[in-house]
Amino acid sequence: MNVYKVNEYWIAAKDTDAAFGQYLEETDSLETMIVDDLAEGEETEITVSIKRLTTKEIETQTVPCCEDGCDRCEDLNDHLYDTYQELLTQRTDFPCVLAKEI
């Protein structure tokens, strides 16, 4: 299983196409893209950044368990952190979002 960073989402998927599809599903397609009104004849570009994490990044990069406290960290002064590899082993249904930028 691979991990892709698609804009601000980290998604576990077998390939780039599945990761991008999951991103579109999570973000209600392009509804979340902010596009100003265009004047007649004007053009704009919307960019989606996709990066496939390396095996080393999957094994070493960590993310917090939550945004504002959860059952795992409610009695602590800080979040608990998991690697993407640890998050992958907890999941069985793919593609899926592993984390989102806070």
C-alpha positions in Angstrom: 0.0 0.0 0.0 1.3 3.5 -0.9 0.7 6.8 0.9 0.1 9.9 -1.1 -0.1 13.5 0.0 -2.9 15.1 -2.1 -2.9 18.8 -1.3 -3.5 18.7 2.5 -4.7 15.1 2.8 -2.5 12.0 3.3 -4.3 9.1 1.6 -3.4 5.4 1.6 -4.1 3.9 -1.8 -2.8 1.3 -4.2 -2.1 3.9 -6.9 -2.2 7.6 -7.7 -5.6 7.4 -9.5 -7.2 5.8 -6.4 -5.6 8.4 -4.1 -6.9 11.3 -6.3 -10.4 9.7 -6.5 -10.5 9.5 -2.7 -9.4 13.1 -2.4 -12.2 14.2 -4.7 -14.7 12.1 -2.6 -13.4 13.6 0.7 -13.5 17.2 -0.6 -16.8 17.0 -2.4 -15.0 17.2 -5.8 -14.0 20.7 -6.7 -16.5 22.5 -4.4 -13.8 23.3 -1.9 -11.6 24.9 -4.5 -11.8 28.7 -4.1 -12.1 30.4 -7.5 -12.9 34.1 -7.8 -15.4 35.2 -10.4 -13.8 35.5 -13.8 -14.3 38.4 -16.1 -15.5 37.6 -19.6 -12.6 35.8 -21.5 -10.5 35.5 -18.3 -8.9 32.2 -17.4 -7.6 30.6 -14.2 -5.8 27.5 -13.2 -6.5 25.1 -10.3 -3.5 23.0 -9.1 -3.7 19.8 -7.2 -0.4 18.7 -5.7 0.2 14.9 -5.4 3.2 13.4 -3.9 3.9 9.7 -3.2 5.7 9.2 0.1 8.9 7.1 0.2 9.1 4.0 2.3 11.4 5.8 4.7 8.9 8.7 5.0 6.0 6.2 5.7 8.1 4.5 8.4 9.4 7.7 10.1 7.0 10.7 9.6 4.5 11.1 12.4 1.1 12.7 12.7 -0.9 13.7 15.8 -3.7 11.4 16.8 -6.4 14.2 16.6 -7.0 17.9 16.4 -8.5 18.8 19.8 -8.3 15.8 22.1 -9.5 12.3 21.9 -9.8 9.2 24.1 -6.1 8.4 23.5 -4.7 11.7 24.6 -7.3 13.4 26.7 -5.3 12.9 30.0 -2.0 14.1 28.4 -0.6 17.6 27.8 0.1 16.7 24.2 -1.1 14.6 21.3 0.1 11.0 20.8 1.9 10.6 17.5 1.7 7.7 15.0 3.8 7.0 11.9 2.0 6.4 8.6 3.1 2.8 8.8 1.3 2.4 12.2 -1.8 4.0 10.7 -1.7 1.7 7.7 -1.6 -1.4 9.9 -4.8 -0.1 11.7 -6.8 0.1 8.5 -8.4 -2.6 6.4 -10.5 -0.6 3.9 -8.6 1.2 1.2 -8.3 3.8 -0.2 -8.7 5.9 2.9 -7.6 9.2 4.5 -4.8 8.6 7.1 -4.4 12.3 8.1 -5.3 15.8 7.2 -3.3 19.0 7.8 -4.5 20.7 10.9 
